[in-house]
Amino acid sequence: MDDFILARVLHVLAIVAWIGGVAFVTTVLMPAIRKANPPGERLAAFHRVELGFARQVRFWVALAGLSGFWMAYRADMWDRFADPHYWWMHAMLGLWLVFAVMLYLVEPLFLHRRMEHSADPARDFARMERMHRIMLALAAITVLGAVAGSHGLI
């Protein structure tokens, strides 16, 4: 079996699970929590559900990063990062870095503790919901650019 094809298959699977999960949390879970809970209880409700998803998304983000790195290494695509026509390569790496830093560093080391002792849980939930929308929009642009770019459309 060709290791590059396997890496691409795993990469697409990881992206679908990761970004699909972000889309579900952003467009379904958070609005449902907002509608079903008073403002002061939304953050706690989110964290009760989010724990199970957090473990999964850490796995998918790691797999996306490893498979993406392997493909870039195996096909010697490093020069694409110097060419602005491959902007979507930068977008993929940038999006991955933001999520990786949040999932592996910021959330476990700082954010969860801060959210547990939030002085204004309603404001924090609203801010978190806004950030999820922004990240989902950036992810959608990145996915569109990466698929179009990798198939020669842009």
C-alpha positions in Angstrom: 0.0 0.0 0.0 1.2 3.5 -0.8 1.9 5.4 2.4 1.1 8.7 0.8 -2.4 7.5 -0.2 -2.9 6.1 3.3 -1.8 9.5 4.8 -4.3 11.3 2.6 -7.1 9.0 3.6 -6.3 9.5 7.3 -5.9 13.2 6.8 -9.4 13.6 5.1 -11.0 11.4 7.8 -9.4 13.5 10.6 -10.5 16.8 9.0 -14.0 15.5 8.5 -14.3 14.4 12.1 -12.5 17.5 13.5 -14.2 20.3 11.5 -17.5 18.4 11.4 -17.4 18.3 15.2 -16.6 22.0 15.4 -19.6 22.6 13.1 -21.9 20.5 15.3 -20.8 22.2 18.5 -21.0 25.7 16.9 -24.3 25.4 15.0 -26.2 22.8 17.1 -24.9 22.3 20.6 -24.2 25.9 21.6 -27.5 27.3 20.3 -29.3 24.5 22.1 -27.5 25.2 25.3 -28.3 28.9 24.9 -32.0 28.2 24.4 -32.4 25.6 27.2 -30.4 27.3 29.9 -30.4 30.6 31.7 -27.4 32.8 30.9 -25.6 32.0 34.2 -25.8 28.2 33.6 -24.8 28.0 30.0 -21.1 27.7 30.6 -21.5 24.8 33.0 -23.9 23.1 30.7 -21.5 23.3 27.9 -18.6 21.9 29.9 -20.7 18.9 31.0 -21.1 17.9 27.3 -17.8 19.2 26.0 -15.6 16.8 28.0 -16.4 13.8 25.8 -15.8 15.7 22.6 -12.6 17.3 23.8 -10.8 13.9 23.9 -12.0 13.0 20.4 -11.0 16.3 18.9 -7.6 16.1 20.4 -7.1 12.8 18.6 -8.4 14.1 15.3 -6.3 17.2 15.4 -3.2 15.1 16.2 -4.0 12.8 13.3 -4.6 15.7 10.9 -1.3 17.2 11.9 0.7 14.0 11.7 -0.8 13.0 8.3 -0.4 16.5 6.9 3.2 16.7 8.0 3.9 13.2 6.5 2.4 14.2 3.1 4.4 17.4 3.0 7.5 15.5 3.9 6.9 12.5 1.6 6.0 14.6 -1.4 8.6 17.3 -0.6 6.0 20.1 -0.7 8.0 22.5 1.6 8.5 25.0 -1.3 4.8 25.5 -1.5 5.0 27.5 1.8 7.2 30.1 -0.1 4.6 30.5 -2.9 1.6 32.7 -2.2 -0.4 30.7 -4.8 -0.5 28.0 -2.2 -2.2 30.2 0.4 -4.4 27.3 1.4 -1.3 25.4 2.7 -0.6 28.4 5.0 -4.3 28.4 6.0 -4.2 24.7 6.8 -1.1 25.0 8.9 -2.3 28.2 10.7 -5.7 26.7 11.5 -4.1 23.5 12.8 -1.7 25.5 14.9 -4.5 27.6 16.5 -6.5 24.5 17.4 -3.5 22.6 18.6 -2.4 25.4 20.9 -5.9 25.8 22.2 -6.5 22.0 22.7 -3.1 21.0 24.1 -1.9 24.1 25.9 -4.4 26.9 26.6 -7.5 24.8 27.6 -5.8 22.3 29.9 -3.3 24.7 31.4 -5.4 27.9 31.8 -8.8 28.1 30.3 -10.6 25.3 32.1 -9.5 26.6 35.5 -10.5 30.1 34.5 -13.9 29.0 33.3 -14.6 26.9 36.5 -14.1 30.1 38.5 -15.7 32.5 36.0 -16.8 35.8 37.4 -19.3 36.2 34.6 -20.3 32.8 33.0 -22.9 34.4 30.7 -20.3 36.7 29.2 -17.7 33.9 28.9 -20.2 31.6 27.2 -21.1 34.4 24.7 -17.4 35.0 24.0 -16.8 31.3 23.6 -19.8 31.0 21.2 -18.4 34.0 19.1 -15.0 32.4 18.9 -16.4 29.1 17.8 -18.3 30.9 15.0 -15.1 32.7 13.9 -13.1 29.5 13.9 -15.8 27.6 12.0 -15.8 30.3 9.3 -12.0 30.2 9.0 -12.2 26.4 8.9 -14.8 26.5 6.1 -12.6 28.9 4.1 -9.6 26.7 4.7 -11.3 23.5 3.7 -12.8 25.1 0.5 -9.4 26.6 -0.4 -7.5 23.3 0.3 -9.8 21.1 -1.7 -10.0 23.6 -4.6 -6.2 24.2 -4.5 -5.2 20.6 -4.2 -7.3 19.8 -7.2 -6.0 22.6 -9.3 -9.0 24.9 -9.3 -7.1 27.8 -7.7 
